[in-house]
């Protein structure tokens, strides 16, 4: 994920990690989840149940 990256300080690394986690959970589309993001898929399952 951050192979070869350098960061000014710990705060920069933490910020990048938080942005990646946000992307991974809310914007990343998975075909295995019927083309939905993980959050959309979980919300759809909650509404159906």
VENURUR-V146047 format. One record per helix or strand. SS is the DSSP state (~ for helix, > for strand). FROM is the first residue (numbers start at 1). TO is the last residue. If there is no record, write none. Layout:
# VENURUR-V146047
ss | from | to
SS | FROM | TO
SS | FROM | TO
This chain:
# VENURUR-V146047
ss | from | to
~ | 10 | 26
> | 29 | 30
~ | 31 | 33
> | 36 | 37
~ | 38 | 48
